[in-house]
Amino acid sequence: MSRPRVMELTHGLTIGSPGVSTDRFVFELVHAMDQSRIEPVFGGIYSLDPAAEQPLIEELRRHGIPAVLGGRWDPRHPYQSFARAWWELVRQLRGQRFDIIHSHFEFADGIALLIAPALHCRTLVRTVHHHGEWRRRPARRALLTNVLYPLLYRAEIGVSQQVADALSARPLARRLGKKGHFICNARDFSRFAAPPVPGIRERKRQEMGLPTTARMVGAVGRIARQKGYDVLVEAAALVTAQLPDTHLVIIGEGEQDALRAQALRLGVEHAVHLAGPRNDVPQMLQAMDLLASSSLWEGFPTVILEAMTARVPVVATDVSGTRDLVENEVTGLLVPVEDPQALAAAIVRALQAPDQARSWAETAARRIKDISIDEVARQYVELYRRILASDTSHPRILQMGD
């Protein structure tokens, strides 16, 4: 088989923010692919910041990876932005051919369907990066996820076993005999595995305006309903009632006013710190006593992998993806979703038993050492080659679901 040409299609090149982890994953995925076996192309449906994107495009091209971005994103006109992205990608790629277009984002799934005929694409593949697609748009979930995608996508991948099982359980997928594949996400975690920087704990506390002796509980991820930060702030109030020297630091972009008002209402505004997006997350992890994840749902939470790599103890909600990483009282603590009392109790327990918490962190670091972006890239390349080797159909979009 000659090298298949595969476009990895995602949101864009917003890889500097902890809030858009899928873009960073795809960016690192194409770097890790064996180019002797596959010809990867990076595709982003939107352009958000051309000045920041250009160096990343040049980096990809230096590694022999073509990169293309669609139209500019305008939050005031989402539908026009979507149409512009479709038109721009077709315009820039017209005349090129792809064996596979692999989408990694809900809107990218739709764009992939629209651009595939113009690019003479043989096969479509998509990865679902979180449990419960189109949560706010049940009609789209009914039509797209449950009907069109089983018909038109040759393979669908879930980043956790629960997501893969949900793909397999759709009635039409069962009727077609199509099963979801499980391939977890990963990143290049080398920068999180570095030995702790001397004095980092005290220095980061000083930067945040915390006492140098304070206990520091961290959370990393965009401020959005999915992350359950309102539950975490409520838990922080319960924790500080027992351990007054505890401070919660939330790192991530998003609207902060509601959380700030909640902390003020609960009387813990002095102990809840909204740090915004930061480019020093590895160093901030080194300074934390504990990482707390209060998510209501997840796909495969790379921030927990990052914390485990850095040997930071983890307390997290028992949700899809997270439970694939955290085994309760073995590699961390799991608590029920939307239960601030249980979350607070687990945080207090971990902080009051630091030796036990460090033991969980050491066990976690050993267990995840084989989860790497290189291994994930290898699994994807093997899947692509199996799909194409078994594809005897003509390169027509309507035959992709056979």
C-alpha positions in Angstrom: 0.0 0.0 0.0 1.3 3.5 -0.9 1.3 6.1 1.8 -2.3 7.2 2.4 -3.0 10.9 2.5 -4.9 11.8 5.6 -6.2 15.2 6.8 -6.6 15.6 10.5 -9.4 18.2 10.8 -10.0 20.1 14.0 -11.2 23.5 15.3 -8.1 25.4 14.5 -4.7 26.2 15.9 -5.7 27.5 19.4 -3.1 25.3 21.0 -1.8 27.9 23.5 -5.0 27.7 25.7 -5.8 24.9 28.2 -9.4 25.3 27.1 -9.1 23.9 23.6 -7.1 20.7 24.3 -8.4 19.0 21.1 -6.4 21.4 18.9 -3.2 20.7 20.8 -3.8 17.0 20.6 -4.3 17.1 16.8 -1.2 19.3 16.5 0.9 16.8 18.4 -0.7 13.8 16.7 0.3 14.8 13.2 3.9 15.5 14.5 4.0 12.0 16.0 2.7 10.1 12.9 5.2 7.9 11.0 5.6 9.7 7.7 7.1 6.7 6.1 3.7 5.1 6.4 1.3 8.0 6.1 1.1 11.5 4.7 -0.6 13.7 7.3 -2.1 17.1 6.7 -3.3 19.4 9.4 -6.6 21.1 8.8 -8.4 23.7 11.0 -11.9 24.8 10.1 -11.4 28.3 11.6 -8.7 30.9 11.8 -8.9 33.0 15.0 -5.5 34.7 15.3 -3.4 34.8 12.1 -0.4 36.3 13.9 -0.3 33.5 16.5 -1.2 30.8 13.9 1.5 31.6 11.3 4.5 30.4 13.4 2.7 27.1 14.1 1.9 26.6 10.4 5.5 27.2 9.6 6.5 24.7 12.3 4.3 22.0 10.8 5.6 22.7 7.3 9.2 22.4 8.6 8.3 18.9 9.7 6.9 18.1 6.2 3.3 18.5 7.3 1.1 20.7 5.1 -1.4 22.9 7.0 -4.5 24.7 6.0 -7.0 26.9 7.9 -10.5 27.8 6.8 -12.4 31.0 7.3 -12.2 33.5 10.1 -14.4 32.8 13.1 -16.9 35.5 14.0 -18.8 34.7 17.2 -21.6 37.1 16.2 -22.3 35.1 13.0 -21.7 31.4 13.7 -23.6 30.1 10.7 -21.8 32.5 8.3 -18.5 31.5 9.9 -19.3 27.8 9.3 -20.2 28.5 5.6 -17.1 30.6 5.1 -14.9 27.8 6.6 -16.3 25.3 4.2 -15.8 27.5 1.2 -12.3 28.5 2.2 -11.1 24.9 2.7 -12.5 23.8 -0.6 -11.0 26.8 -2.3 -7.5 26.2 -0.9 -7.6 22.4 -1.4 -9.3 22.2 -4.7 -7.6 19.7 -7.0 -6.1 17.7 -4.1 -7.1 14.2 -3.1 -7.3 12.6 0.3 -7.7 8.9 1.2 -9.1 9.8 4.6 -10.5 12.9 6.3 -10.5 12.4 10.0 -12.5 15.0 12.0 -12.0 15.7 15.7 -14.7 18.3 16.6 -18.5 18.5 16.3 -18.5 21.2 13.6 -15.5 19.6 11.9 -17.6 16.4 11.4 -20.1 18.4 9.4 -17.4 20.3 7.4 -15.8 16.9 6.6 -19.0 15.7 5.0 -19.3 18.9 2.9 -15.7 19.0 1.6 -15.2 15.3 1.0 -16.7 15.1 -2.5 -14.7 18.1 -3.7 -11.5 16.5 -2.4 -12.3 13.0 -3.9 -12.0 11.6 -0.4 -12.3 7.8 -0.2 -13.2 7.4 3.5 -14.3 9.5 6.5 -13.3 8.8 10.1 -14.2 10.8 13.2 -13.2 10.9 16.8 -15.6 11.8 19.6 -13.7 13.6 22.3 -16.3 13.8 25.0 -19.3 11.9 26.3 -22.7 13.2 25.0 -22.4 15.0 21.7 -24.6 18.1 21.0 -25.8 18.3 24.6 -27.5 21.6 23.9 -28.8 20.5 20.5 -30.7 17.2 20.9 -32.2 17.5 17.4 -28.7 17.6 15.9 -27.7 14.6 18.0 -30.7 12.7 16.8 -30.1 13.4 13.2 -26.3 13.6 12.9 -24.8 11.4 15.7 -27.5 8.7 15.6 -28.4 8.6 11.9 -26.1 10.3 9.4 -22.8 9.5 11.0 -23.3 5.7 11.3 -24.2 5.8 7.6 -21.5 8.0 6.2 -18.5 7.5 8.5 -16.4 4.4 7.9 -15.0 4.4 11.5 -15.9 6.3 14.7 -13.5 6.4 17.6 -14.2 7.2 21.3 -11.5 8.6 23.5 -12.8 6.6 26.5 -14.3 3.1 26.6 -17.6 4.6 27.7 -17.7 6.9 24.6 -16.8 4.0 22.3 -19.5 1.9 23.9 -22.1 4.6 23.4 -21.2 4.8 19.7 -21.7 1.0 19.5 -25.0 1.2 21.3 -26.8 3.5 18.8 -29.7 1.6 17.2 -28.6 2.2 13.6 -24.9 1.4 14.4 -26.1 -1.9 15.9 -28.2 -2.7 12.8 -25.2 -1.9 10.5 -22.9 -4.0 12.7 -20.6 -1.0 13.4 -18.7 -0.8 16.6 -17.0 2.2 18.1 -13.2 2.0 18.4 -11.5 3.0 21.6 -8.2 5.0 21.2 -7.4 7.3 24.1 -6.0 10.8 23.8 -2.5 11.6 24.8 0.0 14.4 24.6 3.7 15.0 24.7 4.0 14.9 28.5 7.8 15.3 28.7 7.5 18.8 30.0 5.3 17.7 32.8 7.7 14.9 33.9 10.6 17.3 34.5 12.1 17.2 38.1 10.6 19.9 40.3 12.2 23.3 40.1 13.8 24.2 43.5 11.7 26.8 45.2 8.8 26.5 42.7 6.2 26.0 45.4 7.1 29.2 47.3 7.6 31.2 44.1 4.2 30.3 42.5 2.4 31.0 45.8 4.0 34.5 45.9 2.9 35.1 42.3 -0.7 34.2 43.2 -0.6 36.3 46.4 -0.9 33.2 48.6 1.0 32.6 51.9 4.1 30.5 51.1 2.9 27.9 53.6 -0.6 27.6 52.2 -2.1 24.4 50.9 -2.7 24.9 47.2 -5.5 23.0 45.4 -5.5 23.5 41.7 -7.9 23.1 38.8 -7.1 23.5 35.1 -9.5 23.9 32.2 -11.7 26.5 30.6 -14.5 28.0 32.7 -17.5 26.3 31.4 -20.5 24.3 32.7 -18.8 21.0 31.9 -16.1 21.6 34.4 -18.4 22.0 37.4 -16.5 24.9 38.9 -19.5 26.1 40.9 -19.5 22.8 42.7 -15.7 23.1 43.3 -16.1 26.6 44.7 -18.9 25.4 47.0 -16.6 22.5 48.1 -13.8 25.0 48.7 -15.9 26.8 51.2 -16.4 23.5 53.1 -12.7 22.7 52.9 -11.6 26.1 54.3 -13.9 25.7 57.2 -11.8 22.8 58.3 -8.4 23.7 56.8 -8.3 27.6 56.8 -4.9 27.7 55.1 -6.2 26.0 51.9 -6.5 28.0 48.7 -8.1 27.0 45.4 -6.5 28.2 42.2 -8.5 27.8 38.9 -6.4 28.1 35.7 -8.3 28.6 32.5 -10.0 31.1 30.2 -13.7 32.0 30.3 -16.1 34.2 32.1 -15.1 34.6 35.8 -17.8 36.9 37.1 -20.3 34.2 38.3 -17.5 32.2 40.1 -16.2 35.4 41.7 -19.7 36.4 42.9 -20.2 32.9 44.3 -17.0 33.0 46.2 -17.9 36.4 47.6 -21.4 35.1 48.6 -19.8 32.1 50.4 -17.2 34.2 52.1 -14.2 32.5 50.5 -13.2 35.2 48.0 -9.8 35.4 49.8 -9.3 31.6 49.2 -10.5 31.3 45.6 -8.1 32.6 42.9 -9.2 32.8 39.3 -5.8 32.8 37.5 -7.1 32.9 33.9 -5.2 31.2 31.1 -1.5 30.7 31.8 1.5 29.4 29.8 3.2 27.9 32.9 0.9 25.0 33.7 3.7 22.5 34.2 5.3 24.8 36.8 1.9 25.5 38.4 1.3 21.7 38.7 4.6 21.3 40.5 3.5 23.9 43.0 0.1 22.2 43.8 -0.6 19.9 46.7 -3.5 18.5 44.9 -5.4 18.7 41.5 -9.2 18.7 41.8 -11.4 17.9 38.8 -15.1 18.6 39.3 -16.2 17.8 35.8 -19.8 16.9 35.0 -18.6 14.9 32.0 -15.3 14.3 30.2 -13.9 12.5 27.2 -10.4 11.6 28.1 -9.1 14.4 30.5 -5.5 15.1 29.5 -5.1 17.5 32.5 -5.4 14.5 34.8 -2.7 12.7 32.7 -0.6 15.8 33.1 -1.0 15.9 36.8 -0.3 12.2 37.1 2.9 12.6 35.0 3.9 15.4 37.3 3.1 13.2 40.3 0.4 15.5 41.7 -2.3 13.7 43.7 -5.7 13.8 42.0 -9.3 14.0 43.4 -11.9 13.8 40.6 -15.5 13.2 39.9 -16.5 9.7 38.7 -17.2 10.4 35.1 -16.5 8.8 31.7 -12.8 9.1 30.8 -11.7 10.1 34.3 -12.6 6.7 35.7 -10.4 5.1 33.0 -7.4 6.9 34.7 -8.3 7.2 38.3 -8.9 4.1 40.3 -10.4 5.0 43.7 -7.9 4.8 46.6 -5.3 3.4 44.2 -4.3 6.2 41.9 -6.4 9.0 43.5 -9.9 9.5 44.8 -13.2 9.5 42.9 -16.4 11.2 44.1 -19.9 11.5 42.8 -20.8 14.2 40.3 -22.3 17.5 41.6 -21.7 16.5 45.3 -19.8 19.4 46.9 -19.8 17.6 50.3 -18.2 14.5 48.9 -15.7 16.5 46.9 -14.8 18.6 50.0 -14.4 15.5 52.1 -12.0 13.9 49.6 -9.9 17.1 49.3 -9.6 17.3 53.1 -8.7 13.6 53.3 -6.0 14.0 50.7 -4.6 17.1 52.2 -4.5 15.7 55.7 -2.8 12.5 54.6 0.0 13.8 52.3 2.0 10.6 52.4 -1.0 8.5 51.3 -1.8 11.0 48.6 1.8 10.9 47.3 1.6 7.1 47.2 -1.5 7.3 45.0 0.4 9.8 42.8 3.4 7.5 42.4 1.2 4.6 41.5 -0.6 6.7 38.9 2.7 7.8 37.4 3.8 4.2 36.9 0.4 3.1 35.4 0.3 5.8 32.8 3.9 5.7 31.6 2.9 3.8 28.5 0.2 6.3 27.4 2.1 8.4 24.9 1.3 10.4 21.8 3.6 8.2 19.8 1.6 5.1 20.7 -1.7 6.8 20.0 -0.4 7.9 16.6 0.7 4.4 15.9 -2.8 3.1 16.7 -4.4 5.6 14.4 -2.1 4.8 11.5 -2.8 1.1 11.9 -6.5 1.8 11.9 -6.3 3.9 8.7 -4.3 1.2 6.9 -6.7 -1.5 7.9 -9.7 0.5 6.7 -8.1 1.3 3.4 -6.8 -2.2 2.9 -10.4 -3.5 3.3 -12.0 -0.8 1.2 -12.8 -2.2 -2.2 -15.4 0.5 -3.0 -14.9 3.3 -5.4 -14.0 6.7 -3.9 -17.5 8.0 -3.6 -18.9 9.6 -0.4 -22.1 7.6 -0.4 -20.3 4.3 -0.1 -18.3 5.3 3.0 -20.8 3.8 5.4 -20.7 0.3 3.8 
